[in-house]
């Protein structure tokens, strides 16, 4: 049976950690209950926000089994299986299937840059051994590969390729993808991987987006997407301004590529949702001066949300 993915806000969830190989199970439960009760469309784990490439495989398996157990089929759980090793991706996907995951998210293998023909063959090899639906993830860093629209068009001959998550925020690219695939596969879902362009993605015919900020304020992002779908531009502009303030404050502290994730984990810790904002090595959590800035950001955002009735 063909699997349908949801439309709306799918949360890119971090991996709550107590140390380099111990998942904060209480924090994980707190976060999942917040997200599910707020009405998110789905939960995505072990992607870039989930620090996948910094985690050992046992920790990844713990995240899969515990997330699926806590969610208990209330919303779809999407699991990233991206890896440099084909076999490790297969093993992780098989485990996720047993645990009850709804779909796999897969970006091109990184380090060695594959051509489009090689990339197509790689995905076809995956489809032969992985039984769950696959969501393609177009993200040029760290893979240095763009999944070209023509490659996607070839791949969707297999109905278990059910959608695309685009992390490029390149609206010209996304427009080309929509034009290529939507006539052939109207059921094919297209999501943005950057929450800032939810509106633009929807206007091109997309079906929602993955949002890391929704870990902190899920109702804001759901209300924003509802405003977009309803064509309420006035409400959209107000909520989009708050979203951008989150990005400019909580997610932009310090001169790190990891500022976004440090900000999410620090904020979740300050909000009392997770026990620690431990970052998987080689990264480290914010120090006190940076934590104070996150605290200020949370206070200001919460005040604006309360004024708006969220």
Kinemage of the C-alpha trace (Angstrom):
@kinemage 1
@onewidth
@group {chain A} dominant
@subgroup {mainchain}
@vectorlist {calphas} color= white
{ca unk a 1} P 0.000 0.000 0.000
{ca unk a 2} L 1.285 3.458 -0.927
{ca unk a 3} L 2.167 5.530 2.149
{ca unk a 4} L 0.877 9.094 2.300
{ca unk a 5} L 2.948 11.645 4.202
{ca unk a 6} L 1.192 14.423 6.133
{ca unk a 7} L 0.819 18.031 5.073
{ca unk a 8} L 1.886 20.821 7.421
{ca unk a 9} L 4.608 21.357 10.004
{ca unk a 10} L 6.931 18.420 10.604
{ca unk a 11} L 9.279 19.038 13.518
{ca unk a 12} L 12.999 18.389 13.058
{ca unk a 13} L 13.672 17.141 16.571
{ca unk a 14} L 17.014 17.304 18.391
{ca unk a 15} L 18.483 14.356 20.255
{ca unk a 16} L 18.337 15.166 24.006
{ca unk a 17} L 21.584 13.902 25.527
{ca unk a 18} L 22.961 13.518 29.049
{ca unk a 19} L 26.418 12.602 27.762
{ca unk a 20} L 27.964 11.441 24.483
{ca unk a 21} L 26.058 8.140 24.385
{ca unk a 22} L 23.131 8.488 26.817
{ca unk a 23} L 19.756 9.770 25.632
{ca unk a 24} L 17.729 11.894 28.062
{ca unk a 25} L 14.626 9.704 27.958
{ca unk a 26} L 12.593 11.912 30.300
{ca unk a 27} L 13.440 14.972 28.230
{ca unk a 28} L 12.620 13.086 25.035
{ca unk a 29} L 9.210 12.181 26.436
{ca unk a 30} L 8.563 15.768 27.585
{ca unk a 31} L 9.407 17.123 24.147
{ca unk a 32} L 7.352 14.584 22.226
{ca unk a 33} L 4.298 15.166 24.424
{ca unk a 34} L 4.601 18.923 23.866
{ca unk a 35} L 4.804 18.488 20.101
{ca unk a 36} L 2.034 15.915 19.743
{ca unk a 37} L -0.360 17.798 22.045
{ca unk a 38} L 0.287 20.995 20.064
{ca unk a 39} L -0.870 19.334 16.847
{ca unk a 40} L 2.273 18.974 14.719
{ca unk a 41} L 1.881 16.966 11.514
{ca unk a 42} L 4.860 14.719 12.168
{ca unk a 43} L 8.182 14.259 13.926
{ca unk a 44} L 11.529 13.799 12.174
{ca unk a 45} L 14.518 12.396 14.050
{ca unk a 46} L 18.247 11.892 13.465
{ca unk a 47} L 18.607 14.535 10.790
{ca unk a 48} L 20.999 17.458 10.983
{ca unk a 49} L 19.048 18.868 13.932
{ca unk a 50} L 19.265 15.427 15.547
{ca unk a 51} L 23.092 15.395 15.287
{ca unk a 52} L 22.894 12.116 13.384
{ca unk a 53} L 26.452 12.123 12.072
{ca unk a 54} L 27.881 12.722 15.553
{ca unk a 55} L 26.026 9.820 17.182
{ca unk a 56} L 27.063 6.187 17.452
{ca unk a 57} L 24.677 3.611 16.028
{ca unk a 58} L 23.484 2.334 19.401
{ca unk a 59} L 22.397 5.854 20.376
{ca unk a 60} L 20.619 6.228 17.031
{ca unk a 61} L 18.760 2.966 17.633
{ca unk a 62} L 17.743 4.148 21.102
{ca unk a 63} L 16.353 7.353 19.597
{ca unk a 64} L 14.376 5.376 17.026
{ca unk a 65} L 12.893 2.816 19.422
{ca unk a 66} L 12.084 5.299 22.206
{ca unk a 67} L 10.631 7.934 19.900
{ca unk a 68} L 8.378 5.396 18.187
{ca unk a 69} L 7.347 3.959 21.561
{ca unk a 70} L 6.460 7.339 23.069
{ca unk a 71} L 4.727 8.658 19.946
{ca unk a 72} L 2.744 5.411 19.732
{ca unk a 73} L 1.479 6.097 16.186
{ca unk a 74} L -0.183 9.402 17.149
{ca unk a 75} L 1.778 11.177 14.399
{ca unk a 76} L 4.118 9.820 11.709
{ca unk a 77} L 7.749 9.392 12.749
{ca unk a 78} L 10.273 10.018 9.976
{ca unk a 79} L 13.799 8.670 10.513
{ca unk a 80} L 16.928 9.916 8.764
{ca unk a 81} L 19.114 7.041 7.595
{ca unk a 82} L 21.708 9.122 5.741
{ca unk a 83} L 25.183 7.616 5.959
{ca unk a 84} L 28.360 7.070 3.985
{ca unk a 85} L 27.770 3.313 4.333
{ca unk a 86} L 24.990 1.695 2.316
{ca unk a 87} L 24.825 -1.211 4.746
{ca unk a 88} L 24.484 1.015 7.826
{ca unk a 89} L 21.610 2.873 6.138
{ca unk a 90} L 19.928 -0.456 5.390
{ca unk a 91} L 20.414 -1.750 8.951
{ca unk a 92} L 19.034 1.458 10.463
{ca unk a 93} L 16.056 1.459 8.089
{ca unk a 94} L 15.248 -2.160 8.922
{ca unk a 95} L 15.356 -1.367 12.629
{ca unk a 96} L 13.150 1.710 12.171
{ca unk a 97} L 10.598 -0.354 10.260
{ca unk a 98} L 10.342 -2.883 13.098
{ca unk a 99} L 9.933 -0.032 15.610
{ca unk a 100} L 7.025 1.487 13.674
{ca unk a 101} L 8.528 4.432 11.783
{ca unk a 102} L 6.397 5.791 8.943
{ca unk a 103} L 9.111 6.739 6.465
{ca unk a 104} L 12.823 7.215 5.917
{ca unk a 105} L 14.557 10.499 5.105
{ca unk a 106} L 17.664 10.093 2.983
{ca unk a 107} L 20.185 12.613 1.665
{ca unk a 108} L 22.932 11.769 -0.838
{ca unk a 109} L 26.011 10.132 0.673
{ca unk a 110} L 28.601 12.716 1.620
{ca unk a 111} L 32.403 12.967 1.352
{ca unk a 112} L 32.727 11.534 -2.164
{ca unk a 113} L 30.624 13.465 -4.670
{ca unk a 114} L 28.429 11.208 -6.809
{ca unk a 115} L 27.208 12.121 -10.289
{ca unk a 116} L 23.481 12.127 -11.028
{ca unk a 117} L 23.590 8.702 -12.736
{ca unk a 118} L 25.446 7.242 -9.737
{ca unk a 119} L 23.014 8.913 -7.351
{ca unk a 120} L 20.027 7.434 -9.196
{ca unk a 121} L 21.596 3.963 -9.056
{ca unk a 122} L 22.290 4.372 -5.338
{ca unk a 123} L 18.681 5.261 -4.572
{ca unk a 124} L 17.446 2.388 -6.737
{ca unk a 125} L 19.689 0.012 -4.794
{ca unk a 126} L 18.194 1.330 -1.541
{ca unk a 127} L 14.659 0.840 -2.815
{ca unk a 128} L 15.403 -2.816 -3.511
{ca unk a 129} L 16.205 -3.540 0.141
{ca unk a 130} L 14.295 -0.901 2.147
{ca unk a 131} L 10.569 -1.523 2.412
{ca unk a 132} L 9.484 1.769 3.977
{ca unk a 133} L 8.651 4.912 1.964
{ca unk a 134} L 11.587 7.233 1.318
{ca unk a 135} L 11.625 11.025 1.441
{ca unk a 136} L 14.485 12.429 -0.618
{ca unk a 137} L 16.496 15.153 1.100
{ca unk a 138} L 18.138 17.715 -1.151
{ca unk a 139} L 20.850 19.326 0.954
{ca unk a 140} L 24.076 20.353 -0.719
{ca unk a 141} L 26.057 20.556 2.536
{ca unk a 142} L 27.714 18.198 3.478
{ca unk a 143} L 27.098 16.091 0.357
{ca unk a 144} L 27.960 18.771 -2.250
{ca unk a 145} L 25.312 17.165 -4.432
{ca unk a 146} L 22.046 18.598 -5.703
{ca unk a 147} L 19.366 16.037 -6.560
{ca unk a 148} L 18.459 17.364 -9.993
{ca unk a 149} L 14.763 17.542 -10.965
{ca unk a 150} L 15.395 15.122 -13.844
{ca unk a 151} L 16.823 12.577 -11.369
{ca unk a 152} L 13.781 12.989 -9.111
{ca unk a 153} L 11.502 12.520 -12.123
{ca unk a 154} L 13.191 9.189 -12.889
{ca unk a 155} L 13.121 8.031 -9.260
{ca unk a 156} L 9.398 8.675 -8.718
{ca unk a 157} L 8.612 5.832 -11.117
{ca unk a 158} L 8.852 3.914 -7.849
{ca unk a 159} L 5.891 4.919 -5.675
{ca unk a 160} L 7.863 4.352 -2.463
{ca unk a 161} L 9.702 7.595 -3.228
{ca unk a 162} L 6.982 9.706 -1.637
{ca unk a 163} L 8.379 13.207 -1.356
{ca unk a 164} L 11.221 15.700 -1.248
{ca unk a 165} L 12.605 17.772 1.604
{ca unk a 166} L 14.521 20.673 0.104
{ca unk a 167} L 17.108 22.295 2.349
{ca unk a 168} L 18.473 24.686 -0.271
{ca unk a 169} L 15.862 27.472 0.054
{ca unk a 170} L 16.410 27.869 -3.706
{ca unk a 171} L 12.957 28.772 -5.011
{ca unk a 172} L 14.013 28.440 -8.662
{ca unk a 173} L 15.121 24.861 -7.986
{ca unk a 174} L 11.913 24.106 -6.088
{ca unk a 175} L 9.771 25.547 -8.889
{ca unk a 176} L 11.551 23.276 -11.375
{ca unk a 177} L 10.909 20.247 -9.146
{ca unk a 178} L 7.198 21.059 -8.786
{ca unk a 179} L 6.820 21.497 -12.540
{ca unk a 180} L 8.584 18.183 -13.152
{ca unk a 181} L 6.814 15.928 -10.675
{ca unk a 182} L 3.371 17.195 -9.734
{ca unk a 183} L 1.671 16.248 -13.007
{ca unk a 184} L 3.184 12.783 -12.941
{ca unk a 185} L 2.721 12.232 -9.196
{ca unk a 186} L 0.080 14.545 -7.656
{ca unk a 187} L 0.533 12.638 -4.370
{ca unk a 188} L 4.267 13.482 -4.217
{ca unk a 189} L 4.904 15.734 -1.208
{ca unk a 190} L 7.308 18.674 -1.309
{ca unk a 191} L 8.565 20.290 1.899
{ca unk a 192} L 10.991 23.075 2.630
{ca unk a 193} L 13.868 22.250 4.947
{ca unk a 194} L 14.199 25.863 6.110
{ca unk a 195} L 11.207 27.200 8.034
{ca unk a 196} L 11.812 30.773 6.847
{ca unk a 197} L 10.445 29.882 3.400
{ca unk a 198} L 7.227 28.088 4.378
{ca unk a 199} L 5.188 30.743 2.561
{ca unk a 200} L 7.209 30.635 -0.651
{ca unk a 201} L 7.120 26.830 -0.675
{ca unk a 202} L 3.343 26.788 -0.265
{ca unk a 203} L 2.915 29.349 -3.069
{ca unk a 204} L 4.854 27.049 -5.404
{ca unk a 205} L 2.572 24.136 -4.572
{ca unk a 206} L 4.490 22.620 -1.678
{ca unk a 207} L 2.950 20.724 1.216
{ca unk a 208} L 4.599 22.155 4.318
{ca unk a 209} L 7.997 22.194 5.903
{ca unk a 210} L 10.412 20.847 8.463
{ca unk a 211} L 10.870 23.280 11.345
{ca unk a 212} L 13.456 23.130 14.120
{ca unk a 213} L 12.031 26.203 15.825
{ca unk a 214} L 8.776 24.318 16.333
{ca unk a 215} L 10.519 22.381 19.116
{ca unk a 216} L 10.320 25.556 21.195
{ca unk a 217} L 7.070 27.176 20.072
{ca unk a 218} L 5.121 24.567 18.074
{ca unk a 219} L 1.822 26.470 18.086
{ca unk a 220} L 3.464 29.489 16.452
{ca unk a 221} L 4.612 27.436 13.476
{ca unk a 222} L 1.313 25.578 13.151
{ca unk a 223} L -0.639 28.846 13.292
{ca unk a 224} L 1.721 30.371 10.734
{ca unk a 225} L 1.170 27.491 8.312
{ca unk a 226} L -2.594 27.633 8.851
{ca unk a 227} L -2.529 31.365 8.025
{ca unk a 228} L -0.604 30.638 4.824
{ca unk a 229} L -3.084 27.965 3.732
{ca unk a 230} L -6.041 30.214 4.582
{ca unk a 231} L -4.554 33.097 2.593
{ca unk a 232} L -4.526 35.327 5.673
{ca unk a 233} L -1.583 37.530 4.718
{ca unk a 234} L -2.025 39.942 7.623
{ca unk a 235} L -1.714 37.188 10.214
{ca unk a 236} L 1.084 35.543 8.240
{ca unk a 237} L 3.178 38.741 8.276
{ca unk a 238} L 2.800 39.132 12.050
{ca unk a 239} L 3.731 35.514 12.767
{ca unk a 240} L 6.534 35.450 10.200
{ca unk a 241} L 8.089 38.473 11.918
{ca unk a 242} L 8.139 36.537 15.213
{ca unk a 243} L 9.649 33.509 13.469
{ca unk a 244} L 12.396 35.685 11.996
{ca unk a 245} L 13.102 37.193 15.415
{ca unk a 246} L 13.631 33.668 16.795
{ca unk a 247} L 16.135 33.056 14.003
{ca unk a 248} L 17.931 36.363 14.575
{ca unk a 249} L 18.188 35.924 18.345
{ca unk a 250} L 18.028 32.378 19.731
{ca unk a 251} L 19.472 30.723 16.598
{ca unk a 252} L 22.180 33.255 15.732
{ca unk a 253} L 24.252 33.564 18.893
{ca unk a 254} L 28.011 33.337 18.410
{ca unk a 255} L 29.951 32.683 15.240
{ca unk a 256} L 29.261 28.968 14.874
{ca unk a 257} L 27.784 26.823 12.140
{ca unk a 258} L 26.161 25.008 15.059
{ca unk a 259} L 24.536 28.134 16.594
{ca unk a 260} L 21.087 27.016 15.435
{ca unk a 261} L 21.304 23.669 17.217
{ca unk a 262} L 23.044 25.067 20.293
{ca unk a 263} L 20.197 27.591 20.518
{ca unk a 264} L 17.471 24.943 20.257
{ca unk a 265} L 19.021 22.721 22.925
{ca unk a 266} L 19.832 25.602 25.256
{ca unk a 267} L 16.294 26.999 24.961
{ca unk a 268} L 14.724 23.572 25.594
{ca unk a 269} L 16.878 23.247 28.693
{ca unk a 270} L 15.980 26.734 29.951
{ca unk a 271} L 12.294 25.985 29.343
{ca unk a 272} L 12.634 22.890 31.546
{ca unk a 273} L 11.811 20.425 28.777
{ca unk a 274} L 15.163 18.627 28.633
{ca unk a 275} L 17.617 18.067 31.507
{ca unk a 276} L 20.762 19.218 29.729
{ca unk a 277} L 21.740 20.976 26.511
{ca unk a 278} L 24.669 18.609 26.005
{ca unk a 279} L 25.974 18.629 22.431
{ca unk a 280} L 27.406 15.517 20.829
{ca unk a 281} L 31.171 15.898 20.273
{ca unk a 282} L 32.939 17.584 18.586
{ca unk a 283} L 30.543 20.384 19.573
{ca unk a 284} L 29.924 21.912 22.994
{ca unk a 285} L 26.940 23.638 24.542
{ca unk a 286} L 26.714 27.378 25.134
{ca unk a 287} L 28.580 29.012 28.020
{ca unk a 288} L 26.829 31.271 30.539
{ca unk a 289} L 27.077 34.573 28.575
{ca unk a 290} L 25.487 32.874 25.575
{ca unk a 291} L 22.892 31.130 27.739
{ca unk a 292} L 21.879 34.535 29.081
{ca unk a 293} L 21.271 35.760 25.524
{ca unk a 294} L 19.092 32.703 24.845
{ca unk a 295} L 17.171 33.427 28.058
{ca unk a 296} L 16.580 37.007 26.907
{ca unk a 297} L 15.429 35.776 23.518
{ca unk a 298} L 12.964 33.302 25.025
{ca unk a 299} L 11.531 35.984 27.320
{ca unk a 300} L 10.961 38.410 24.438
{ca unk a 301} L 9.428 35.791 22.136
{ca unk a 302} L 7.120 34.423 24.836
{ca unk a 303} L 5.936 37.955 25.588
{ca unk a 304} L 5.053 38.549 21.939
{ca unk a 305} L 3.295 35.198 21.658
{ca unk a 306} L 1.258 35.903 24.801
{ca unk a 307} L 0.254 39.310 23.413
{ca unk a 308} L -0.919 37.579 20.256
{ca unk a 309} L -2.794 34.884 22.196
{ca unk a 310} L -0.521 31.952 21.415
